[in-house]
Each structure stands twice: as structure tokens, then as C-alpha cells.
Amino acid sequence: EIDEKHRLAKEAKHRDAFLKINAKGVDDQMEYFIKSFFFELGDEWKKVTDLAKGFKKAIKDSGSESEDLDPVNAAQFLQANGAARTALQRKKELKDVDLNSDGRISFLEYLTLQYKKMILEAYYKRHKKKPEEDLTNVSSITGVGTKLVEEVTTIPLNLEPSLLKAIDELSEAKKDREKKIHALKKKAAKGGVLGKAAQNELDQFLAKGDDKLAKIEIKLAAARKKNLKTAKTASKALKAEKAKEEAKEKEAAKAKKAAFKARAAMFAGK
């Protein structure tokens, strides 16, 4: 009974954390997901930022006033930016992550489905268990919402401050870039001399690329490399410490056994 209460409390904690992140904007959800799975994603983290851009465009095209997609537009985005699914498979999958049962899909919910295999692998690795599901056929895996939500809301403890700072800077830089593009497009749409000047500035800005973003990406790559090295060193130290403790325990058990044997021999001699 105590174990069951603990399990339910744990599930509620991760569920609340997931819903809290889900209530934030697309960029904040993107930033959180990258932090949660930065090492598992590898260079794929760059794709996550592109997906965020595509998701926001889908929201705008759908006319939605909230930062999520309705069932119809969500299905279209999922089909266009994920593995093919039947309508029934997609419905079952969405049930795993639609915790507020509104039928809509947020960017975080989409990412949880898009990277389901990676998330489940991370979950079983952290728990040091063999997968209970066939991870080679992700489309058939449903009923794993609790595991997905738990892993998404479990931030790695070994992320260095420099790495977290770089991820935050990346998110802010992308927001600033989008604000500038939006402002220039708005000015350009008015036409006239000022509109033409704004359009020229926008064209130059898009053609040139964003130096600030490029610098942050280089910083992020360096921070990732450093963090990986630190994590490996820490892992080796932890294994060495664990080996020492196990050796001590074996020696203690051996000494205890020898003492017991000597005492038994002493009483046998009497």
C-alpha cells in the first residue's frame, strides 16, 4: 500500500511538471526539451529548433490564438513532420501525452511523440532495466504515457552551468531574431519609402544569417564537449568509489566470517 501511494505521488508530481511546461510558449518548451535530452539528441538538437519554427508557422497558418494546434492541424503537422501513422494509431499515441484531454497538441507533446523511442531508451537506461516494449516498432507502442512524462520531466543532474547558460542564450537569441523579422515584415507591409527600406533591411538580414546565433551555437558545442568530458570523468570516479566500497564490504564480510570460524573453533576446543 505504501509503495502504491509512493508510485501515485510520483506520477502526479511528473504529471504536474509536464502540464506546467505545457502551459508555456513554444520556445520555452523547446528549451526545456533540449535541456532534458541534450546528450541523447546529439546534433539532433538543431533539428528541434527547426521543428519549433515549423510548429509556430503551423499555429499561425491555422489561425490559432493559443500556442498549440487543434486536432485537424495537429494531425497534419504530425504526418508532415513524423513517421506515418494510421488515424487510429495517432489517436492512441496522443492519448499518452494529452494529459489535459483537450484534444489539442502542444510542441512539447509533439516532441514527446516524435522522439518516443529516444525517450523510452533514456527511461530504461536511467532505471537500469531492459525495455518492456519492442522499440524497433515505435508506431505500435502506446500506453507508455507515464514513462514518457516521467523521463521528459527528469532533468539530468550533471549538466554544467555553462551548458545551461548556452541553451538559455540560444533560446533568447532565436526569440530576438523572430521579433526583428516580424517587426520588419510589419513595416515592409505598409509600403512606401519606409516600407521599401524595411524590406531591403529584411532581405539583407535573412541573406546574411545571424552571427549572434552562430556564435552561440559554437559556444553550445564547446560546452557540450566539456560537459561530456566532465560527465565521463565523474562516471569513472563514481565507479572507482563504488568498487572501493564493494571491496571494503567483501573484506568486512571475510573478516566477520573468519572471526566467526575462530570463535566456533574456540568453543569446539572447550
Salt bridges, closest charged atoms under 4 A:
GLU1 OE2 - LYS5 NZ 3.83
GLU4 OE2 - ARG7 NH2 2.56
GLU11 OE2 - ARG7 NH1 2.45
ASP27 OD1 - LYS56 NZ 2.96
ASP28 OD1 - LYS175 NZ 3.26
GLU31 OE2 - LYS35 NZ 3.17
GLU44 OE2 - LYS47 NZ 3.76
ASP61 OD2 - LYS57 NZ 2.86
ASP68 OD1 - ARG104 NE 2.84
GLU93 OE1 - ARG85 NE 2.94
GLU93 OE1 - ARG90 NH1 3.13
GLU93 OE2 - LYS116 NZ 2.75
GLU121 OE2 - LYS117 NZ 2.68
GLU132 OE1 - LYS147 NZ 2.98
GLU133 OE2 - LYS147 NZ 2.80
GLU150 OE2 - LYS10 NZ 3.56
GLU150 OE2 - ARG126 NH2 2.78
GLU150 OE2 - HIS127 NE2 2.87
GLU151 OE1 - ARG126 NH2 2.80
GLU160 OE1 - LYS226 NZ 3.97
ASP168 OD1 - LYS35 NZ 2.81
GLU169 OE1 - LYS219 NZ 2.93
GLU172 OE2 - LYS175 NZ 3.54
ASP176 OD2 - LYS212 NZ 3.71
GLU178 OE1 - LYS56 NZ 2.47
ASP210 OD2 - ARG177 NH1 3.72
ASP211 OD2 - LYS208 NZ 3.70
